[in-house]
Amino acid sequence: MNCPNCGQEASGEKFCSNCGTPLGNYETPTTPVQEIPQNSEQAATVQANVVPVSENSSQKTNEVVKQVASQFKEFGSFLLRHWKKPSEAKNATENDFIPSLITVGVVSLLTPIFLFISLIGLLYYINIGSVIILPLIGFLVIFSASYGTTIAGLRLAKNQSSAKLVFAKFGAYLVPFASLYVLGLLFGALKIHTLLSIFSAIGLLGILFVIPTLILFENKKEVGGIDQIYTLLIIVSVNLLVFGIAVRWFFLNILGSLFGGIGGAFLGFT
C-alpha cells in the first residue's frame, strides 16, 4: 500500500509516516491484467490437435493390429500364389521378404512340435531340451547354411543380387518343399514313419540342393564369374557337410539324453 498524497510506502499504518495523511482502508488500485486474445482459427487448431492419452493409445493399438492383419493377409496370398504356381518364385521381389521370413519361422517351429508328438508313446522319457530345442536349432542351421552358400555361390558367379532379394526368392521356392516337409512331420505325428521319412527327406533335399540350384541358374553367368556348375558343386558339398554334422550332432545329443549317454558313446566310436 502507498500513500495517496505523497506516494510513501506504508505497511499497515493508519497515517502516512511522511506526510501524516490518513490512510484508512485505502488500497492502491491495480490495473486488471487482460488476456491477449488468441486468433480463433489458431485456437481451434490447437484444440483439435489435443488428443486424450487413452484415445491416442487406442489408435496406436488399432494401427498395430491393422499392420499385423495386413502382414498375415499378405502371407496367405504369398502361400496361395506359390502353391498354385511354384515357378512364380523366380519373380519374387524384396517385398516378399516378410512372407518368406514367416514361412521359415513357421516351418522351424513346426519341426520340434511334430517331432515331440511323434515320440510320445515311443519313449518312456522325453527330454524337452533334446526334442524341442535341438530340432529347432538343427533346422535353422541347415536352412542358414543353404541360404548362406547360395549367397556365396551367387557372388562367385559375379551376381550382385541383394541378400534380401535372395532370401525372398528362397522363401518363395521353399513353399512347396516346406509343404511336403510339414506333411511328412504330420505323418510322423500319426506314427506313419515310412511316409515321415519320404516326405521330410524330399523337403530337406529341396532346401539343401534344389532351391540353391534354381536360384543360381535363374541368371546367366556374369563375365569373370566362376562357372555355375563348379559353383553348384561347391554349394552342394558345403551343404552336405553341414547337414551331416547337424544330423550327427542331433542324434548324439538326443540319444545321450534319452539313454544316459550309452547311445551317444556308441555312436561316438563309430
Summary of the structure (lengths in Angstrom):
residues: 270
radius of gyration: 37.1
end to end distance: 106.4
largest distance: 120.1
contacts: 752
relative contact order: 0.09
helix: 71%
strand: 2%
